[in-house]
Amino acid sequence: MTSTPPDPAAAAAVAVQTILGDLETIGRADGGRGVVVDSPPGAGKTTLVRRAARELVAAGEPIMIIAQTNNQIDDLTVRLAADDPALRVGRISGEDYAAGRSPLRGLDNVTIATKIDDLRGFDIVLGTAAKWARVKDHRRRWAIVDEAYQMRSDALLLVASQFERGLFVGDPGQLDPFTTVATERWTGLTYDPRHNAVDVLLAHNREAVIERRLPVSWRLPASAATLVAPAFYPYTAFTAGVPDGVRELQFTTAGVRSALDDTLDMARRTGWALHQLPARHTQRTDSDVAGAAAGLAARLLARGAVERCELHPGGRRLTPADVAIGVVHRDQAEQIRWLLPRTNVPGADQVVVDNANRLQGREFEVVIVVHPLSGRRDATTFHLEAGRLCVLTSRHRQACIVVARAGITHLLDAHPATDPVRLNVPVKFPDGWEAHHTVLSHLEPHTIVAPG
């Protein structure tokens, strides 16, 4: 079910209180070791982490927080420092961390250090998993692991000795952890480092771990939840927190008779659009697809897009920072970045363009997606990965536009999964092949055919 519940705020509040109650219970008990919280896109993971951190500190439990990137750590640190100026917050970093250009500079209750000895006695100490793995002679009762599904299991193994109990918060539908080295030698083994931290934790400690989930997405509109939930979260369905009619996208300038404007109007009305170019096998840096993605972003800005929502009931004009173009490969991003200023639309060069890995965790009003399988001759495991498509199609608050060449459904049918079946390797679900078909089927009535 993906319909909006009578009171999504109440449902979300109950879920959060239950999780905080679990932490209190585990803190008093000898048997419990942790809580795993599954979250759909935009469900308030960061808010939960901050709330849990403050509650644990108030209960006399100094904690460590582990995340996967410096940007995630910096964002959490800034927010925790603002939540309670009385908190003593430490940010442990590597030697090459640019503290002088850090967003933490000037925060009175934040101290940046490269050695844990300089942060002893602090209420909260935050650092990346890579940095914590290098910390010696440190132990706290509680740790909070943010974006836990993006943490490799070997990274968890390196830091697990530093805490007794943990809160693991993450989105199971997003991209899996990745590595730049060959990992076939570990395939099928229980200590395969490609497994994420949550799966390995549950495989070996399920009886000592409480599993919970956040039931409401505050980012995705109802139009998006009806697709994203069944396509990527079939066993942990969620609801949209904002009902139909609250969010609205309008243009102050009328469009001309063009496929670009027709696509924008479709997205404005329904929350989805597929800008479909003629079928053709191309290089992954497809100039027509890249031009269409850049053109859509430029036209959106040129037509003066205005949003109305629960945050801006009186209306607010979208800025380039509210728009993102998501791709699969970095060279595709570079190609579109080169095209944007050549549209001659003011601000177009400031639109965010990046690949799925770098867009993960971010939020925009409108997202334009270059479909991973557009123009391809084959459907590789990399391009079929459900998590990649999930990231690209779940960053938006208002509308998502997919740009692709026709023929992807035929490509999927002609290239079923060919990965070898291996012993002791769990089946990945949702299956990327099925997820792609689900998304394309949903987009069919939202399709605008563009000329070749």
Protein Blocks (a to p, Z undefined) as FASTA:
>chain_A
ZZdcfblmlmmmmmmmmmmmmmmmmmmpmkbgbdcddddehilmmmmmmmmmmmmmmnop
acddddfbfklmmmmmmmmmmmpmmbccdddddfklcfklpckgopakbccdfbfklmgo
iabdcddfklmmmpghiacfbdcdehkllpcfklmmmmmmmpfbdcddddfkbccdddfb
dfklmgoiaklckbcfklmmmmmmmmmpccdddfbdfkbcfklmmmmmmmmmmmlccddf
bdghkaccddfbdcdddfklmmmmmmmmnopacdddddddddfklfklmmmmmmmmmmmm
mnopacddfklmnopaddfklpccddfbfklmmmmmmmmmmnopghklmpccddfklmgo
pacfbdcdddfkgoiabdcfklmpmklmmmmmmmbfkbccddddehklmmmmmmccfbdc
dehiacddddfklmmmmmmmmmmmmcccddZZ
